[in-house]
Amino acid sequence: MSVNRYLPHVLVLPEDDADRQLANGFLLNQDLLPRTIQVLEEAGGWNEVVKRFLTDHVAEMARYPKRSMILVIDFDGDLGRLNHVKNSIPDQLTDRVYVIGALNEPEDLRRAALGSYENIGLALAKDCRTGTNTVWGHALLRHNAGELDRLRQNVRPILFGP
């Protein structure tokens, strides 16, 4: 189901299929408000996420000022990647764009016995809704703390209500 572009909503741009599955697991949370979030087709690499965001979504975000975006990338062990990606986001959009992802790659989350991608995504949604860090606090995800704080403040009310 697509979002209502004229109301507050969130688009998720995943790097790869594993990130897409995590995001789709998030969508399984029954407390999500309808038509507030949509997972887009995977980009095919973190550089491609940045390119697609810049070419396809910057103008659309100007057109739809109630849109937020979550760029889901694999950090591949390089935490400097966060600053690289954030520095490519136009200044007027930095408060509506978030960059999150696994420390290395999502496959590591499954190997850490956190469950299937969909179950991990569902647990991440529960943490987001309740303000807990059961899964977000895992060693492979805790580097997202700064972005998670911003997401909880700005995006959580869009997805789950006040």
N, C-alpha and C positions, 0 to 999 in steps of 0.2 A: 504494500500500500504506500502511496506517495504522501508527502507532507502537504500541509496547507501553507503555501509560500507567503501568505499574507499575515499569518500568525507566527509567534515565536516557534522556531523549529531548528533542528540540528541535522546536518548531513555528515556522514562518516565516510572518509575516503581511506580505505585500507591499502596497505602496500601489496599484500599477497593474499592467496586463498586462505591461509591459516589465520591471518588477521581478520579477514572477512567472516570466517566462521566464529571467531571470538565475538565480533560485533553482532552477528546474528544471534549468538547465545544471549547477549545483553538484551536483545529484543524480546526474548522469551519471558522476561519479567512481567508478570501480570499486573503490576502496579503502574506500568508506563501509560501515560495518557495517549490516546489514539492520535495518529497523524502528526506526531511531534518529532519523530526521528526516522531517518531513512539511511540504509547502508548502500553505498554506491559500489559499482564494479571495481574490483581490485586494479591497482595501477601498474603493478609489475616491477616494483623496486622503489626504494625510498626516494631516489632522485626523480623517478617518474611521478611519485606523489606530489613532490614540489612543483614539477613542470605542469602537471595536470591542474593543480590548484591555481597556479599563476595564469595559465592560458584559458581554463574553462570556468573557474569559480570566482575570481576576483571581481570581474564585472558583474556577475550575478549577485554577489554579496552586496555590491553597491545598489543594485536594483531592488534587492530584498533585504532591507536593513534589520529585519527581525531574524535573519539567518545566522546561525553559528556553525562552525565546522570543526570537526575533530579529524586530524590527520594521524592515522595509526601506522607507525613505522617500526621496523626492527632496528634496534640501536647497534646490533652486531658488536657489542662490547665497547662502543665508542660514544661516550656520553657527550662529547663535543658536538655530536651530530644534532643534538637538541638546539644548541645555539646557532648552528649553521642553518637549520630549517627555520627557526624563529626569525633569524636575520633576513630571510628571504620574504617574509610576510610584510606587505605594505603597512606602514605605520597606522593608517586609519582603520585597519582590521585587526590589530594585535589583541584587542579586547574581546574579539569574537572567534578567534582561531586558537585551537589547542593542539598540542603535539604530545602524543603518548605512545607507548609501546613496550615490548619486552626488552629486557637488558641485552639479550643476545638475539634470540628468535623465539617465536611462539612454541615451536617444537620442544624447547627446553621446559616450558610450563607443563606440558604433558608428561615429559620424562621426570619431572619433579612430583609426579603422582597427584597433580591437582585435578585430574579428570580429563574429559574430552574438551575440545575447544568450546563447544556450546555450554557445557556445564561450568567451565571457567568463566565464560562471558556472563552467564546467569548469576554466578557468585559475585562477579565484579559489579553487576547492576544492583544486587542486594546491598553490597558495601556502599555503593554510591547513594542509594536511597536512604539507608539507615545511618550513614556517617561513620561506619566502622571500617576497619582495615584488615579484616580477616584474610582476604586474598591480596588486596592492594599493598599490604604490608610485607608480602613475600619478598625475599631477597632479589628475585628476578623482576619485581615490579615497583619496589619502594622508591626507585629513582624518579618516579612520576609524581612524587608528593607535591611539588610546587604546582604542576598543572592540575593535579587532582583537587587541590584546594580551590583553584580558580573554577574548575568544573563544578564542584559542589556549590560554590557561591552563585555562579551565573547560569549554569545549564541544568542543574538538578531541579530547580523550580519549573523549568520548561517541560522536562520529561516526567516529573512525578507530582507536580503541583506544589503550592506553597506549604 
